[in-house]
């Protein structure tokens, strides 16, 4: 048990570092995009394209962890993320120096980010499956909330550090995060043992097929046990993707700030959103032990309130408050989604369902950024009005949701 706890802490550390790197990208990407002459919708397209491939790859890696183990898949994902961040930063370096401009720069950025996403998609399902392997049905929600809390610690540190470093150089935060991630690869490889479930089970005898896994994944999207919770997850993360990807532009335009100063304000707003998420996961989830459906019934209205506030926000404190409400909603929603899905399947399906649920945020981010930035160019309120409209069926689904633990 002590060894399992130590392993969980290592995994949570990997989640912190990964989230730190991701939120650094979200904090500085709008400023980098405008600094290299990209249109706002092009910035959204970079995230959307990479999210699509993340969504396709994540379930494959989740099932692959059932074959080769959780630890190797975590290491593969972290390595791909670190090297991919260096590749992505280098593409922007070419843009800032004028060596690649316009469509050639956009293609280079999409290609580098997509390659990164395919490999980094290995980490989240392997981590979630490991946490499921080392928890019971009674403690599953708390275990998944720890992942969410670790993620949000990274999102607190990332924007704050990234925004400060970006004042010196827009690319420096990306290079620093890549180094931190690669150091975490070495730590996990040396210190983390394999999941006890993987060590004790009979290894699969059939060979692994990517094509078959993709086909099974597509079928799993319509699994009657999971379709409701999956649709809720996609809706929540579509909404947060729209908010997150338009935030940098909103702050620049509503507060009339240049890109460098805006990056710092974005970092602060995202930091406060992450702090509220952590509070939700450490207090409400850990202390009150609410069931998954109650978490989601609270999460959705909070997010709706935060998005509604962004429609009328004209001051920095109003934008920060809106992000706090949205962050609180995501903080409750993430463990609600992952624990509900985990409780609906058996031990032999944890890797597969972890991959599927890890794809839910990516599916939301497939359309969220490009739709959000596209609508933003038409009118600064359109993205948030669309989110409120989408939350109507999400709310209806949440109130009809039930899990085996109910």
Order of alpha helices (4+ residues) and beta strands (2+ residues): alpha-alpha-alpha-alpha-alpha-alpha-alpha-alpha-alpha-alpha-alpha-alpha-alpha-alpha
